[in-house]
Amino acid sequence: MEVGMLQAMQSWGYEGMTDDEVYQEEVQMSLAAEDLGFDHIWVVEHHFEDYSFCPDNFVYLSYIAGQTKRIKLATGACIVPWNIQPLRVAEKAALLDQLSGGRAILGLGRGLSLKEFEQFGVPMDESRERFDEAAPLIVDALEKGEMGPHQGKFFNQPKAVIRPRPTESFKDRLVQVAMSPESGQEAALLGAQMMAFNYKPMEVQKAEYEEYGKAFMEHHGRAPKPLLLTDMTVIDTDKKRAEENSKYIASYLVSVLHHYDLMGEHYKNAKGYESYGDSVDAMREVGKEGMMQAYLDQQIWGTPDEVLRKFEDRRKLMGTTGALLCFRFAGMDFEVAQRSQSLFAKEVMPVLRTWEDEDNAIEAA
């Protein structure tokens, strides 16, 4: 079972916190993740606001690469439409891979925030077409060591050599954030592992992953890697304290609703975001309080035993999945985040590793 840590790079909810303090804490948790045995670190790309700010996750991960030796380093994700030149994405991925000794994982995404699209001057309606044209160019360039020549709707690219080259193929180190059925199909075509943030009913998430798996098999003649599912996580040996600190999970959803304006009318008319537009009326009917409770109920939090039971229930329904945990968000005290990270590594992760051994034994048989 793959187990990683996602970093949200958030100052939302932190009273008076400076950008410098955010990065000091996040770097500290990155370095601890290596010591605690996590498989990989995932870092978002977001811009301009307290909700989340990591304008270049390749730069951040390169800094972490110089202070670690083992842990893999993943863009979670590089938002392709905001990175106007596909060539630059391929170059940065290759450079990170060289600097980290082959530890880079390239996670790609399409983007969802209208605010960020507007501030980059990129029409949100173009995001799917831009992604569909650019992503294969990036993947192909990393495989072949060169990009182009290419002439398309958005990009005209003469032949360009990628230097330095990646240490080896990215085929097994390619991930796509897929939060809609359409993005799942894009990921399957691209040959990318599917990653999602846990906010849908698990039965819906399972169905979307199965459709992705069928398409992946059709395109590539093999089964895909298990789904990587991201949870906002609080773990504590004290049950009452875990319940009290679960308020940060609900607060995080408030930050998401605000940043993305998920109940806004613009999703109903945005090309390529039809599935979000279809959900607007349903979200309004449930209301913010109802959404907060539903979101809290399905995240991974509680005592170590409660957390393991939640993973067991997920495994029964979903089969093998990877786990990405976010421990710091929405005004949470740093000591709470550190305690969750440490307890997960010491009391939950070893049990999840035994499941991995069981799954490998079943496959071998």
N, C-alpha and C positions, 0 to 999 in steps of 0.2 A: 504494500500500500504506500503510494507516494504521499509524503507529508511535508508540506511547505508552509511558509509564513508570508502573508500578504501585508504590505505596508500602505496605508491610506494617505499618509502625509497630510494630516488634517490639523488645523488650529480652530476649526469650528467648535464652539462649546467650551473652549479654554479661555477663561477670563484673563486678558492682559498678556497672553503668551506671545513672545516674539517669534519670528520665523527662525531665528538662530536656535532658540530653545526647542522648537519642533524637530529640527534636523539633528540636534545633539541627542535627543531621546531616540529618534528613529535609528540613527547610526548605532547607538548603544544596543538597541534590540537586534539589529542586523548582526552585529558581532557576537552577541549572545546566542543567536540562532545557530551559528556554526558550532559553538562550544556545546550546545545542548543536543546536537544531532539531527536537526532538521535537514531535509534533503535539498531544499531550495528556498530562495528569497524571491518574492514577487513585488515589484514596485509599479504603482500606477503612473499614468501620464495625465496630469490635469494642470490647469493654468488659472492664474489671475485672482483666485478667491480663497477664503478661509476653508471652504469645503474640502479642498485638496490642492496642493501645489507641488508638483514635480515636473517642471517643464521639459526635462530631458532625462528620462530614466536610464539611458545608456551612460550618461555622465555619472549619475549617482552610483550605478552598479560598478562602473570602472573604479570609483573610489573605494567601494567595498571590496572589490577584487584584490586591491593592493594590500588589504589587511586580513585576508582570509586565504585558506589553502584548499578547502574541500568543497564547500557548499556551492551549489549551482545558482546561477544568477539569471533571473527571468524578468523580461519586460512584461508588465501585467496591466495594460498592454501598451505597445507603441500604436498610437492612433493614426492610421495610415493617411486619411484625408487631410489631417492637419500638418503632416510632413510632406510638403508639396512635391519634393523630388524623391521618387522611389530609390534612385541611385544613392542618395545620402543615407537612407535607412539601411540599405545593404552594406554600405561602407562602415557605418557605425556598429552594426551587428558583427561584422567581421573583425573590426578592431577590438571590440569588447571580448570576442572569443579568443583573440591572440593574447590580450593582456591578462585574461583569467586562466589561461592554459586549457582552453576547451570547455569551460564551464558555462558558457552562455546558452540560454534558452530564449528563442525569439517568439514572444507572444504578440500577436497582432490584433487590432480591434478597429471598429468602424466609427465609434463615437456616438454620443447620444445627447450631449448638451447643446441646445440651441445657442446659448450665450457664447460658448467657446467657438462654435462655427462662425457666428457673426463677428467675433473679435478677430478671427483669422481671415475674415473676408472670403470664406468658403461656403457656398450655398449648401445648406443641409440636404436639400433635395438631390444633390449630386453625390452624396456620400457613398451610396452603394455602387454606383458606376465607377467612381474613383477607386474604391477599394478593389472592385473586381478587375480593374485594369492594372492597378499598381501591385497588388499582392503577388500575383504570379511572376511579375518581373523581378521582385525582390527575392523570392524563393529560388527562381531559376538562376539569378545572378550569384547567389551564395553557393549553389550547387556547381555551377560551371566556372566560377571565378571571373565572370564578365557579364555585363548587361548590354542588351541591344544587339543590333539596331532594332528600333521599335518606332512605329508611327501609329498613334491612336487618337482617340477623342480628346484626351486630357494631357497625354505625354508624348513628346517626340524625343527619342533618345538615340543618339549615335552610339556606336559601340564604345564601351568604356570598361577597362580592366579594373577588377576589385583588388586593391592592394592596401594592407596585407590581406592575403586570402584567409578564410576561416581555417581552423586547425583540421576540421573534417566536416563531413556532410551535416547539414542541419535537418535532414529529413526526419530524424527521430527526436528532434529538438524544436519542433515547430508546433505552436499552440495558437488557437484563435478563441477570443472571447466571443461566445455565441449566446446571446440573450433572447433571440427570437428564432422561430423555426427556420426562417430564411437564412439567417446567419449560420445555423447548423448545417444547412445544405452547402453554403459557401465553404465552411470548414472542411466538409467531406470532400468537395471537389479539389480543394487546395492540398489535401493530405495532412491537415493539421489536427492535433488532439483538441478536443472540445473542452473549454473551460467556461464555467458559468458562476454567477453570484447567486446564492441561494435566496430566492424570494418567491418562487412559484410553488404551488402545491406539488409535493414530491411525485405524485402520480403523473402530473403534467410534464415535469422535468424528465421523468423516466421515458414517457412517450416520445418526447422530442429527441432524447439521446438515442432511442431505438431507431427512429427515422434517420438520424444522422449516421448511425452504424450501418444501416442498410445501404445508404448512398455511398458511404466510404468503401464498403465491400464491392459495390458495383464499379466504382471508379478505380480501385487499386488492387482488387483481388485478395484482400486480407482484412482481418478485423482491426478496428482502431484500438488505440489505448483506452483505458477506462476514463470516464468523465472526471475532470477536476472540478470540485465543488467548493466554493468559498463561503465561509461562515464568519460572522462577527461573534467573538468568543469571550466569555468570562468564566473562569474556573477558580474555585476556592474550596478549601477543605471545610470551611464554615458555611453551612447551608444557608443560614439567614443572611450572611454577608454576600454570598453569591446572588441571592434573590434581590438584595438591595442594589447591588452593582449591575444587575441586568437592566436597570433603567438606562444605562448608556447605550444598550443595543437599540432600544426603542428610540432614543434620542438620535442615534445615527440615522435611522430611517427618516426622521424629520429633516435632517440635513440633505438626504437624497431627494426627498420630495421637493424641497426648496430649490436645490441646485438645478435639477432637471425639469422642474415644473411639470411633474408627471401627470397632473390632472388638467393640464392646459390644452386648449383647443388646437394648438399648432401640430400635435401629433396626428390629429385626424386628417390633416391635409398634407403632411410631409411625405414625399415620395420615399419609399424604402423603409418606412416606419409604420406600416399599416397595422402590424400586430399590437403596437403600443397604442395607436389610435383606437383600436377596437376595445382596449381595456379601460379607456378614460371614464366612460359612463359607469362601468362596474366599480371602479375605485371610488368614484364620487358617491355611489350608493352605499358602499361599505363605510366611507368616511375615514378621516385620519385616525381617530381612536381605534376603530376596528382594524385598520391596516396595521397600526403599531402593535396591537395584540397578536394578530396573525403572524406578523414578522417575527416577533419575540418568540412565539411558540415553536417556530421551526428552526431557529438558530441553535448552535451547539453551545450550551452553557449549563452551569450547575456545579455540583461536586464532581470529583473525578469519576465516581461510580455512576452518577447520573449522566455524565457526558458519554461514558462508555456504553450505557444502555441506549442512548440516542444514536450512537454510531451503529450499534447492533441492529436497531430497528431499521435504520437506513440501509444497512447491508442486506437485510432480509428482503426488502422491497426492490432495491436498486442493483444488487450484486456488488461487485468490487467497484469502488470509486476511490479517487484520490482526495486528499483533504488539504485544503488551504485555509489557514486560520489567521484572522486579523485580530490582534490583541490590544491595539491602541487606537482610540477614536472617541469623538463626541464629548470631550471634556473629562474623560476618565483620568483619575490620578495615576501618575506614572508607576507608583508602587503596585497598584492594582493590575496594570498591564504586565509588569514584570512578574508578578506572582502567577498570573494566568499562564504566561509563556513557560515559566519554569515548571509549574505543576503539570501542564500538558506534556512536556518533554519527559518528566520523571515518572508520571503515574498513568498516563494515557497512551503515549506513543509506544512504549514497549509492548503493550497488549495488541495495538494495531499492527505491529511488526509480526506478531505470531500469526495474524490473519493472512498476512502476505506470504508467510511460509506455507500455510495451509493451501492457499490458492495456487502457489507454485507446485506443490505436491500433486494437487488435483490435475493441473495441466500436464504434468509429466506422466501421470498415469494414463 
